Structures are given as structure tokens and as C-alpha cells.
Amino acid sequence: MIGWLFLSHQIGSAIGSYIPGLLYDVTGSYDISFIYSIILLIGASVLSFLLPAVANNE
């Protein structure tokens, strides 16, 4: 399981550096990359709040 998490993290890191560079080459600015990263951050925050709370039974 840890191996799959590590692999997906590395793939995400590679994509996360390649796509903004590609968008910069196409548009000449990082504005689109910043907008998409803000949207993804908001989406991840919403999904984190929707996770069920785990009760600590100690």
C-alpha cells in the first residue's frame, strides 16, 4: 500500500510540474495554473470536511 501511495505521489508531482510549464509555454503566464490550483485546493478542502469523524474510544 505504501508503495502505491509513493508511486501516485511521484506521478502527481511529475504532472504537477509539467502541466504548469506547458501552460506557461502556451499562454505566457502562470495565471491559469494558479486558478486551477486554487480550484483543486477548494475541492480538496470540501472533500476533507465531508470525511466522517472518527471517534477515539480510549
BELCOR-V375613 format. One record per backbone hydrogen bond with DSSP energy under -0.5 kcal/mol. NH is the residue of the N-H (numbers start at 1). CO is the residue of the C=O. Records with the same first field share a line. If there is no record, write none. Layout:
# BELCOR-V375613
NH->CO ; CO
This chain:
# BELCOR-V375613
5->1
6->2
7->3
8->4
9->5
10->6
11->7
12->8
13->9
14->10
15->11
16->12
17->13
18->14
19->15
21->17
22->18
23->19
24->20
25->21
26->22
27->23
28->24
34->30
35->31
36->32
37->33
38->34
39->35
40->36
41->37
42->38
43->39
44->40
45->41
46->42
47->43
48->44
49->45
50->46
51->47 ; 48
55->53
57->55
58->56
